[in-house]
Amino acid sequence: MASHAGSVIRARRAATIIDLLATWSLVCTSFLVVLVMLSLSACAWRATVPAGLPAQPTLLPCADAACLRVLTWNLHAIPLLSPSPPARLRNVAAEIRLQQPDLVLLQEVWSHAYASQLARALPEYRLVRGSGCARPFPCGGLVVLVRNASGWVASAPTFVPYAASAPWYRFREWDGLVKKGALLLTLARGNATLGVIDTHLQTEYGYLGRDYTEIRRAQLAEVDRLVHTRFEGRPVVLGGDFNTAPDEHSGLYASQIARLGEDRTVDERDACACGTRPPGSYRASSRWLDYVITSRLPVRAASTRIVNEWVDRPFSDHDGVLVRLEGEIP
């Protein structure tokens, strides 16, 4: 009897193990199928991304040496999930090479391979990215490029993750998993020094019924502390995707963003009465979400956009925002 009971128990255990293995195999197979489908979808999009771009004029050229041109751009470079990042990044690199901004603040570079692609395509720039955040991509998806010929020399970067964040278990929303934050560095040229902050705030996800206003409010408060405490009173250039429009119901632009310093994108926003999302975006393209802001830097400014034809054609699901700052930097 004991021998028979032991055999039954062993048989049940074996059946349980077989069931677990079968379930795990099904889960892994389903995951692989999803990855293949996403890859095929991305390949299908590749044909819609132009391989080359017609020559464009240089935007906002500098009249003299006392000038700093800053570009901020969310590149929507997400492996498997966004259409054809390598092809679009080639277009982005070509546009940066044409425009030759001195300082480039990039967001949503969600792969070290994509950052390396930009570094190879733009040897005239030093690429800076954060590390040590226990994520398989540049910390926060943030990358900074500094043009070598500008004379500005970049310090080692520091990544500061936001304490306020969406829940990690909302996988579809991504933000809580990737750990957004701010990438900080200092530029030096002769006796001049300039603090730099590149950042990307919590996405809204209003189409999922979310309201992350308070998380964005807390993140903006963290940015305010960084601007006013991390650079020992030096001038600061801050840029990125704030996921916050000037006219939205939250009032965060007036209560938080305006306190950070001078919004240097106002002239283009007023002139075009437009946003920084191209046609075809899931949110209205009239929403302005991307900014270049200066603190303790009394210079003249002008701004313009690097415009997409359509969402992710030929660059990204955000237009680039280029700002020219004219005047001496102390």
HELIX and SHEET records of a PDB file:
HELIX    1   1 ALA A    2  ARG A   46  1                                  45    
HELIX    2   2 PRO A   85  GLN A   99  1                                  15    
HELIX    3   3 HIS A  112  ALA A  121  1                                  10    
HELIX    4   4 CYS A  139  GLY A  141  5                                   3    
HELIX    5   5 ASN A  148  SER A  150  5                                   3    
HELIX    6   6 PHE A  171  GLU A  173  5                                   3    
HELIX    7   7 ASP A  175  VAL A  178  1                                   4    
HELIX    8   8 GLY A  206  LEU A  208  5                                   3    
HELIX    9   9 THR A  213  THR A  229  1                                  17    
HELIX   10  10 LEU A  252  SER A  255  1                                   4    
HELIX   11  11 ILE A  257  LEU A  260  5                                   4    
HELIX   12  12 VAL A  266  CYS A  272  1                                   7    
SHEET    1   A 6 TYR A 125  ARG A 129  0                                        
SHEET    2   A 6 VAL A 143  ARG A 147 -1                                        
SHEET    3   A 6 LEU A 103  VAL A 109 -1                                        
SHEET    4   A 6 CYS A  67  ALA A  77  1                                        
SHEET    5   A 6 GLY A 320  GLU A 326 -1                                        
SHEET    6   A 6 ARG A 300  ILE A 306 -1                                        
SHEET    1   B 3 VAL A 153  ALA A 154  0                                        
SHEET    2   B 3 GLY A 181  ARG A 189 -1                                        
SHEET    3   B 3 THR A 158  PRO A 161 -1                                        
SHEET    1   C 6 VAL A 153  ALA A 154  0                                        
SHEET    2   C 6 GLY A 181  ARG A 189 -1                                        
SHEET    3   C 6 ALA A 192  HIS A 200 -1                                        
SHEET    4   C 6 VAL A 236  ASP A 241  1                                        
SHEET    5   C 6 ASP A 290  SER A 295 -1                                        
SHEET    6   C 6 GLU A 262  ASP A 263 -1                                        
END                                                                             
